Amino acid sequence: TSAADSEYNVVSTNTCNGNAQSGIANLGSSNHNTYDSNTSTANVESGIYISAGTGNTVVGNTCSENAGGISVGGGGTYTDVVGNTCYGNTNDVIVILGDYNNITGNMIWSAAGNSIELTSCDYCTTSGNSCSGAGAAILCTSITNCTITGNLVQGGGGIKLISTSNHNTITGNTCSDSPSGSGIQVNASHYNTVSGNTCENNAAEGIYIYRSSYNTISGNTVTGNAQYGIYVKGNTANADFNFVTSNSCRDNTY
């Protein structure tokens, strides 16, 4: 099922299984379309793919056992990805490349790759999602002015800001039970705020700030992690001028 250079369409309650590309595709300058309550399973590419366009809505769909779950390309802006269920996909599940997108209230489990991946995008909001799987729960690469709030992250690699992801806010998330990584990691990224999160029972640090400067780490609860509660480290690049205040750290190994 695909829409190309079209507007104000509703694609609803379809079943798209076993296709050679994506189950549902929004191509070209297709704006203000709604993709609602579809089931997209065992497709070679994504369950739902938004290549470009503005103001599209992807809501209440089920995407399972595809290569990817839901993908929004660099030309896709002001997209709402809300209340979808994604499980058993073999690569990254919800992938966002465009600006001003909203990823809210999705349930993602049994992900072989990253649950949610934001790359080179600005002013996106990721909120109220439930994520579990093998990769990072939320991986952010070179993003700016994004908000990550109120997500439940269990297992996998936690929340990661990497590769000059600057001026972002990570607040009110719960990150627990990572089998190998930190609850929240900020790597080579600056001027971010990490506040009011709960990071517990992770195999590495609760919060790890690496080669990153001018970040604020405040009001977090960090408990029962296998390494440091909060660890700030420089290496080939410095970790300077970070502000770590009013956090509660207890029952961590270090």
N, C-alpha and C positions, 0 to 999 in steps of 0.2 A: 504494500500500500504506500503510495507516495503522493505528495503535493508539491508542485513546482510553480513558482511565480503566481501564487494564488493567495487570497485573503479571506478571512472571516468564515472559514470552513470548520465543521465539527466532525472529527473522526472518532467514532465511539463504538464500544462493545464489539470490536472485531477480534478475530483470532488469526494470528499470523505466525505460522510455524514452518520451520525447515526451509527457509528461503536462502538463496545463494548470496544475498547481501544482507541489508538490514530488514527487519520485519516491517517497520514503518519509517519513512524518510520524508523530511521536510526540506525541500531543495530550493536553490535559487532565492529570489527575493519574496519568500512566502511569509506574510506577516499576519499576526493576530488570529492564528488558527488554534484550535483546541483539540488535544489528543486525550481522550477520556475513557477510562475503564476498558482498555484493550488488553489482550493477552498476547504476548510475543515470546515465543519459545523456540530454542534450538535453531536460531538463525546464525549464518556464518559470520556476520558482522554484529552490529548492535541490535538490541531489541527495538529501540527508537533512536533515530538520528535526526538532529536539527542542524543542518549545515550552515544556515544563515537565516536572515530575517529578524524581525523585532516583534516583541509583544506576544510571542507564542506561549501556550500553556500546556504542560504535560502533567496530567493529574490522575491519580487513582489507577494507574496501569500496573500490570504484573509482567515483569521481564525476567525470564529464567532460562538458564542453560544456553545462553548466547555467548558469543565472544565477549561482548561488552553489554552493559545494561542500557543506559541512556547516555547519549553523547551530544553535546552542544558545541559546534565548531566555532572558530574565531569570528565568524560573521554573525553569530547568534547573540543578540543583545536583548535585555529586558525579558528574558525567558523565565517563567515560573515552572520549576520542577518540584511538584508538591504531592505528598501522600502516595508515592509509588512504592511497590514492593519488588525488590530485586534479590534473587538468590541463585546460587549455583552457576554464576557466570564465570567464564574461564580467564578473563583479563580484568582490567580496571572496570568498575561498575558504573559509576556516574562520573563522566569526564566533562569538564567545563573549560572552554578556551576563550569564550567571549566575555564582554564586560556587562556590568549591571544585571547579573543573573541572580536568581533566588532559588536556593535548594533547601527545602523545608519539609520536615515531617516524613521523610522517607525511611523505610525499613530495609536494611541491607544485611544479609547474612550469607554464610558459606561462600564468601568472595575469595577467589584464587589470587586476585591482584589487589589493588587498592580499592577501598570502598568508595571514597569520593576523592577525585583528583582535580585540583584547580591549577591551571598552568597559564602564565602570562596574561592574567586577567585582572581587572580593576573593579572596585566597588561592587563586589559580589557578597551575598549573605548566605551563610550556611548555618541553619539553625534547626534544633529539635529533631535531628536525625538519629537513628539507632544503627550502629555500625559494628559488625564483627566479621572477621575473616583473616586470611593469611598475611596480607600486605598491611600497609599503613591504613588506619581508619580514614584519616583525612590528610592527604599529601598536598602541600601548597608550594609551588615552584614559581618564583619570580612574580608574585602577586603584590598588589598595592591597594591600600585603603579598603581591605575586605574585613568582614566581621564573621567570626566563627563562635557561635554562642549556643549554649543549652543542648549540646549533643551528648549522647550516651555512647561511649566507646568502650568496647569490651574485647579483649584479646587483640591480636594483630599488632601493629606497630605504633599505635597511638596517633597523636596529632603532630605533624611535622611541618615547620616552615623552613624552607631551604632556598639557597641561590638568590640572595638579595630580595627576599620577600619583606618589604619595608612598610611601616605605618599601618599595620594591621592590629586588630583587637581579637584576642582569644579569651572569652569570659564565660563563666558559668557552665563549663563542660565537666563531665565525669569521665575520667580515663583510667581504666583498671585492667589488671590481669593480662598485660602484654607478656607473652612468653619469652621475648628476647630484647625488647626495646624499652624506651622511656615512655612515660605517660604523655608528656609534651616536650618536643625538641625544637629549639630555635638554632639554626645552623647558617652562618654567614648571612644573617639578616638583622636589620637594625630598626630602631624607633618603633618597636612593637610593644603592646601592652598585653600581659598575661595576668589576668586577675580573676579571683573568685572561683577558681577551678578546684576540683577534687581529683587528686592523682594517688591511686592506692594499689598496692599489691602488684606492682610492675617488676619485671625481672631486672631492669636497669634502674636509672634514676627516675624520681618522680617528675622533675622538671630539669631539663638539660639545656644550658645556654652555651653554645660552642662557637668561637670565633665571631662573636656578635656583640655589638655595642649599642649603647643608648636605649636599652630596653627597660621596661618597668615590670617587675614581678611582684605582685602585691595581693594580699588577702587570700592566698591559696591554702588549701588543706592538703598536706602531703604526708601520707602514712603508709607504713608497712612495705616500703619498696626495698628491693634486694641490694641496691647500692645507695648512692647519696639521695637525700630528700630533694635538695636543690643544688645543682652543680654548675658553676660558671667557670669555663675553661677557655684559655687562648691557646694558639699553637702557632702556625705560620702567620696567622693574622691575630690581632689582639682581641681581647674581650674587655673593653673599657667602658666606663661611665654607665654601667648598668645600675639600676636602683632596685634593690631587693628589700622589701619592707612588709611588716605585719602579716607574715605567713605563719602557719602552724605546721611544724614538722615534728613528727614523733614516730617511734618504732621503725625507723629506717635502719639499715645495716650500718651506715656511716652518718 
